Amino acid sequence: PEEAVFEKVNQSSGRVYILKFCTDDRRLFFWMQEPAADNDAQLCSSVNFYLNQPLEFPGEDEPEASAP
């Protein structure tokens, strides 16, 4: 969590977004290819939400079975 942020590039006239990593200098650029920009803000919010969720592994929250 909190290792990256996905946000709109305001210096661009198009629908360009950047994925910036906080742990190093990596920057990945993306451009929206859908014709309508109506859901761009929601998509950006969703990407940030899922990027910053802690990893969950199957069975991690289950209590250990006790031996009979």
Stockholm file with secondary structure:
# STOCKHOLM 1.0

chainA/1-68         PEEAVFEKVNQSSGRVYILKFCTDDRRLFFWMQEPAADNDAQLCSSVNFYLNQPLEFPGEDEPEASAP
#=GR chainA/1-68 SS CCSEEEEECTTCSSCEEEEEESSSSCEEEEECCSSCCTTHHHHHHHHHHHHTSCCCCTTSSSCCCCCC
#=GC SS_cons        CCSEEEEECTTCSSCEEEEEESSSSCEEEEECCSSCCTTHHHHHHHHHHHHTSCCCCTTSSSCCCCCC
//
